[in-house]
Amino acid sequence: MDSMIPVIRQLHDADGDRARARVLLSMPDTVLLKYAGTIGEACQKAGFEGGAEYVLRRVTLMRATRDRQGLIPGPLNQDFEEFRAAFAAFANAEVG
């Protein structure tokens, strides 16, 4: 029996970096935060540095101190959103 949770199994079984990126983009925050080390290592082991960077940035964002309105500091949020948008574009690009 496989003791790995399904979404992490999907990451390990993904067919290429675009598929790995799609798994990471859809991964719940609770799973990503709890298993960040395992997920980041799986990306690095697969040679998917962009995925490891996404995990690091997303965890950093989740752990960031919020302002009085509960918002993530603007520059940190903007940096993540720019990276996320490029990562999503990579993940969802048509392979020609």
Secondary structure, 3 states (H helix, E strand, C coil): CCCCCHHHHHHHHCCCHHHHHHHHHHCCHHHHHHCHHHHHHHHHHCCCHHHHHHHHHHHHHHHCCCCCCCCCCHHHHHHHHHHHHHHHHHHHCCCC
